[in-house]
Amino acid sequence: MTPAPAPDRLAFPFIGGRPCLNFAATLGKRHTDAFERLTDPGALGRWIGEAGLRTDRSQAVHVTGAELAAARELRESLHRVLTAAMDGRAPAPDDLVRVNEAAAHPDLAPQLDFADGGRAGLRLQGGPVRHDVRAALATVARDAVQLAGGPLLARVKECENPECSLLFLDDSQARRRRWCSMDRCGNLAKIAGYRSRARGGS
């Protein structure tokens, strides 16, 4: 029996810089010991909430088993479409159809809100008939379409830690960012480098 991932592994990383990249990160360590962060419908509901992709922040998002399965399929198609575009390849037709079909649904419209003491804030508005899960995934899919087909694609990178597979948007001034996060893989690389130098000097 495969042991369940440790709770800290199941925490959702929001370090990709774009909703679609954060969604792709709900599958961890793709190249080595892959594990699922969307373990059940409730986990997808939590991700949608933590990502700020719900219309009513006071209520949890209800997710069905079928919606979870569709979300996982969309996530993998989205990841393959993005990595193909990064490599200058055409994605598989089935993946392209799945992403485009999800993006064609009504998404969550951003709205300005000045309810907090006159300070500008952002809220999301659903359509006349609320389908929170579908609208959230449509928002993610549209973000992937815009990213894969736009100029920012050149700034999307994969973390250089061989045990990490997270994609991120390099927003550094010099465009030389190597790690998904300095707090995660960057710090591990620094520790490994320090230990290697210490062994070499002994």
Rosetta blueprint (number, residue, H / E / L):
1 M L
2 T L
3 P L
4 A L
5 P L
6 A L
7 P H
8 D H
9 R H
10 L H
11 A L
12 F L
13 P L
14 F L
15 I L
16 G L
17 G L
18 R L
19 P H
20 C H
21 L H
22 N H
23 F H
24 A H
25 A L
26 T L
27 L E
28 G E
29 K L
30 R L
31 H L
32 T L
33 D L
34 A L
35 F E
36 E E
37 R L
38 L L
39 T L
40 D L
41 P H
42 G H
43 A H
44 L H
45 G H
46 R H
47 W H
48 I H
49 G H
50 E H
51 A L
52 G L
53 L L
54 R L
55 T L
56 D L
57 R L
58 S L
59 Q L
60 A L
61 V L
62 H L
63 V L
64 T L
65 G H
66 A H
67 E H
68 L H
69 A H
70 A H
71 A H
72 R H
73 E H
74 L H
75 R H
76 E H
77 S H
78 L H
79 H H
80 R H
81 V H
82 L H
83 T H
84 A H
85 A H
86 M H
87 D L
88 G L
89 R L
90 A L
91 P L
92 A L
93 P H
94 D H
95 D H
96 L H
97 V H
98 R H
99 V H
100 N H
101 E H
102 A H
103 A H
104 A H
105 H L
106 P L
107 D L
108 L L
109 A E
110 P E
111 Q E
112 L E
113 D E
114 F E
115 A E
116 D E
117 G L
118 G L
119 R E
120 A E
121 G E
122 L E
123 R E
124 L E
125 Q E
126 G L
127 G L
128 P L
129 V L
130 R L
131 H L
132 D H
133 V H
134 R H
135 A H
136 A H
137 L H
138 A H
139 T H
140 V H
141 A H
142 R H
143 D H
144 A H
145 V H
146 Q H
147 L H
148 A H
149 G L
150 G L
151 P H
152 L H
153 L H
154 A H
155 R H
156 V E
157 K E
158 E E
159 C L
160 E L
161 N L
162 P L
163 E L
164 C L
165 S L
166 L L
167 L E
168 F E
169 L E
170 D L
171 D L
172 S L
173 Q L
174 A L
175 R L
176 R L
177 R L
178 R L
179 W L
180 C L
181 S L
182 M H
183 D H
184 R H
185 C H
186 G H
187 N H
188 L H
189 A H
190 K H
191 I H
192 A H
193 G H
194 Y H
195 R H
196 S H
197 R H
198 A H
199 R H
200 G H
201 G H
202 S L
